Amino acid sequence: MAEEKDPTSVPLSQGAREEEEGRDPEDPLKSPPASSDSSTRRACCFVLQSWVSKKFMTGCVVLFPVAVTFFVTWWFIQFVDGFFSPLYAQLGVDIFGLGFVTSLVFVFLVGVFVSSWLGATVFWIGEWFIKRMPFVRHIYSASKQISSAISPDQNNTAFKEVAIIRHPRVGEYAFGFITSTVLLQRDDGDEELCSVFVPTNHLYIGDIFLVNSKDIIRPNLSIREGIEIIVSGGMTMPQKITPISPIERVARQGERIPLSRLV
């Protein structure tokens, strides 16, 4: 008959291993509890690592726009300075920034010249030739639309006002730009509609909606602020938007609106 094993007996290999670890193989209850130094050390390391990572990301968030602004500004200065700096280099004048200042003065003089009758005529002739070129005319047209949208001349702007319309569902609103107005003649009376351009994934790729003038919310935002909201994906959205009054519209656009529309 096989000899019964003693349940309290401990294998030799296990007992030797427990003796090496400093525990009593005969009485497991007398074994010392596991030390908490390692767990405390790991917790401290985790807290320190989390704090360092958070502060590092905070520094990146703060320095990223500063670095981008500095880089773009520096690149723009060097780019503009490169137009006239070679001319000064041939004359033996090596002053950094002189070409940039000359470029700004040149742009100002071009604006003054184009504002005159002779300059406008010369510009119209040059524009006529550019629009006849097969590939260049598309680039020029897109560039001109962008520049016209932020032009200080309110009579030639592609975008008249910033508009908020109910789109695409009830309770949702979309940012757009009023490009023109049209009078819809109906049997029960005329209805004034505004052509509202709503950009999608690009400033000049979007949908056009004809919305009743009374259903349009005109916020107190300039065209430039509206473009910044669209380009930034809404990150530059102000915390509070208030509709503009008709009197403010008259003062901003310089147009005459009938008294009946102001009431």
KELUM-293720 format. One record per residue (C-alpha): x, y, z; residue in three letters. Coordinates in steps of 0.2 Angstrom, whole numbers, padded with zeros to 4 digits, always signed. Layout:
<atoms>
XYZAla
...
</atoms>
This chain:
<atoms>
+0000+0000+0000Met
+0007+0017-0005Ala
+0013+0028+0009Glu
+0002+0043+0012Glu
+0011+0060+0010Lys
+0012+0072+0025Asp
+0002+0087+0020Pro
+0013+0098+0030Thr
+0029+0092+0022Ser
+0038+0104+0011Val
+0048+0099-0004Pro
+0066+0101-0002Leu
+0069+0112-0017Ser
+0054+0124-0012Gln
+0061+0124+0006Gly
+0078+0128+0000Ala
+0072+0142-0011Arg
+0061+0149+0004Glu
+0077+0149+0015Glu
+0086+0158+0002Glu
+0073+0172+0002Glu
+0073+0173+0021Gly
+0056+0165+0024Arg
+0053+0150+0036Asp
+0048+0135+0026Pro
+0039+0127+0041Glu
+0028+0142+0046Asp
+0023+0153+0031Pro
+0014+0165+0043Leu
+0030+0169+0051Lys
+0037+0175+0034Ser
+0040+0194+0034Pro
+0028+0205+0023Pro
+0033+0211+0006Ala
+0043+0227+0007Ser
+0033+0243+0001Ser
+0049+0252-0004Asp
+0048+0246-0022Ser
+0030+0251-0024Ser
+0033+0268-0017Thr
+0047+0271-0028Arg
+0037+0266-0043Arg
+0023+0278-0038Ala
+0035+0292-0036Cys
+0043+0289-0052Cys
+0026+0288-0061Phe
+0021+0305-0053Val
+0037+0313-0057Leu
+0036+0307-0075Gln
+0018+0313-0077Ser
+0023+0330-0070Trp
+0038+0332-0082Val
+0028+0326-0097Ser
+0014+0338-0093Lys
+0025+0353-0090Lys
+0035+0348-0106Phe
+0019+0348-0116Met
+0014+0365-0109Thr
+0030+0372-0114Gly
+0028+0365-0132Cys
+0010+0372-0133Val
+0016+0390-0127Val
+0032+0390-0138Leu
+0024+0382-0154Phe
+0014+0397-0160Pro
+0029+0409-0155Val
+0041+0398-0165Ala
+0029+0397-0180Val
+0026+0416-0180Thr
+0045+0420-0179Phe
+0049+0407-0193Phe
+0035+0414-0204Val
+0040+0432-0201Thr
+0058+0429-0203Trp
+0055+0419-0219Trp
+0044+0433-0226Phe
+0057+0447-0222Ile
+0070+0437-0231Gln
+0059+0433-0245Phe
+0054+0452-0247Val
+0071+0458-0244Asp
+0077+0447-0258Gly
+0069+0457-0271Phe
+0079+0473-0270Phe
+0094+0467-0259Ser
+0103+0461-0275Pro
+0102+0478-0282Leu
+0110+0486-0267Tyr
+0123+0472-0267Ala
+0129+0478-0284Gln
+0130+0495-0278Leu
+0141+0490-0264Gly
+0128+0493-0250Val
+0126+0478-0238Asp
+0113+0483-0225Ile
+0101+0470-0219Phe
+0083+0475-0220Gly
+0085+0489-0233Leu
+0078+0478-0247Gly
+0063+0474-0236Phe
+0060+0493-0232Val
+0062+0496-0251Thr
+0049+0483-0255Ser
+0036+0491-0243Leu
+0039+0508-0251Val
+0037+0500-0268Phe
+0021+0492-0263Val
+0014+0508-0256Phe
+0019+0518-0272Leu
+0011+0504-0283Val
-0005+0507-0273Gly
-0004+0525-0275Val
-0001+0523-0294Phe
-0015+0511-0297Val
-0027+0522-0288Ser
-0025+0535-0301Ser
-0033+0535-0318Trp
-0017+0531-0328Leu
-0013+0517-0316Gly
-0030+0510-0317Ala
-0029+0510-0336Thr
-0012+0502-0336Val
-0017+0489-0323Phe
-0033+0485-0334Trp
-0022+0482-0349Ile
-0010+0470-0340Gly
-0025+0461-0332Glu
-0033+0459-0350Trp
-0017+0450-0356Phe
-0015+0439-0341Ile
-0033+0433-0342Lys
-0029+0427-0360Arg
-0016+0416-0354Met
-0022+0397-0353Pro
-0015+0392-0336Phe
-0010+0408-0328Val
-0027+0415-0329Arg
-0034+0402-0317His
-0020+0406-0304Ile
-0023+0425-0306Tyr
-0042+0423-0304Ser
-0041+0413-0288Ala
-0028+0425-0281Ser
-0038+0440-0286Lys
-0053+0433-0277Gln
-0043+0431-0261Ile
-0036+0448-0262Ser
-0053+0456-0266Ser
-0061+0447-0251Ala
-0050+0457-0239Ile
-0048+0473-0249Ser
-0051+0489-0240Pro
-0062+0496-0254Asp
-0079+0490-0249Gln
-0086+0493-0267Asn
-0075+0479-0274Asn
-0075+0466-0261Thr
-0080+0449-0265Ala
-0088+0446-0248Phe
-0100+0460-0242Lys
-0104+0454-0225Glu
-0102+0439-0213Val
-0118+0429-0211Ala
-0125+0416-0200Ile
-0138+0405-0208Ile
-0148+0390-0202Arg
-0139+0375-0210His
-0140+0361-0213Pro
-0153+0356-0200Arg
-0164+0365-0188Val
-0155+0371-0173Gly
-0138+0371-0182Glu
-0130+0386-0189Tyr
-0116+0389-0203Ala
-0104+0403-0206Phe
-0105+0411-0223Gly
-0102+0427-0233Phe
-0115+0438-0242Ile
-0109+0440-0259Thr
-0124+0448-0267Ser
-0142+0452-0266Thr
-0157+0447-0278Val
-0175+0452-0279Leu
-0186+0437-0281Leu
-0203+0443-0290Gln
-0218+0433-0284Arg
-0236+0434-0286Asp
-0239+0438-0267Asp
-0225+0451-0267Gly
-0206+0453-0270Asp
-0194+0444-0259Glu
-0176+0450-0256Glu
-0164+0436-0256Leu
-0146+0436-0251Cys
-0133+0425-0260Ser
-0123+0417-0245Val
-0108+0408-0249Phe
-0104+0394-0236Val
-0086+0387-0237Pro
-0083+0369-0235Thr
-0065+0363-0234Asn
-0058+0378-0242His
-0061+0396-0242Leu
-0066+0396-0261Tyr
-0074+0379-0262Ile
-0092+0378-0255Gly
-0110+0380-0258Asp
-0121+0395-0262Ile
-0138+0397-0254Phe
-0151+0410-0258Leu
-0158+0415-0241Val
-0171+0427-0236Asn
-0164+0443-0230Ser
-0174+0442-0214Lys
-0168+0425-0210Asp
-0150+0430-0210Ile
-0141+0434-0194Ile
-0127+0447-0197Arg
-0114+0446-0183Pro
-0103+0460-0177Asn
-0088+0452-0187Leu
-0078+0460-0200Ser
-0074+0450-0216Ile
-0056+0448-0210Arg
-0062+0440-0194Glu
-0074+0429-0203Gly
-0060+0423-0215Ile
-0049+0419-0200Glu
-0063+0409-0192Ile
-0065+0398-0208Ile
-0047+0396-0211Val
-0043+0391-0193Ser
-0057+0379-0192Gly
-0067+0389-0179Gly
-0052+0390-0167Met
-0052+0409-0167Thr
-0071+0410-0164Met
-0075+0423-0151Pro
-0083+0418-0135Gln
-0098+0430-0138Lys
-0106+0435-0155Ile
-0119+0449-0156Thr
-0129+0453-0171Pro
-0125+0470-0179Ile
-0139+0483-0180Ser
-0144+0491-0197Pro
-0137+0508-0192Ile
-0120+0500-0189Glu
-0121+0491-0206Arg
-0124+0508-0214Val
-0109+0516-0204Ala
-0098+0501-0209Arg
-0103+0499-0227Gln
-0106+0517-0231Gly
-0122+0512-0241Glu
-0139+0520-0240Arg
-0153+0509-0233Ile
-0171+0514-0234Pro
-0179+0519-0218Leu
-0192+0505-0219Ser
-0178+0493-0217Arg
-0171+0501-0202Leu
-0187+0499-0192Val
</atoms>
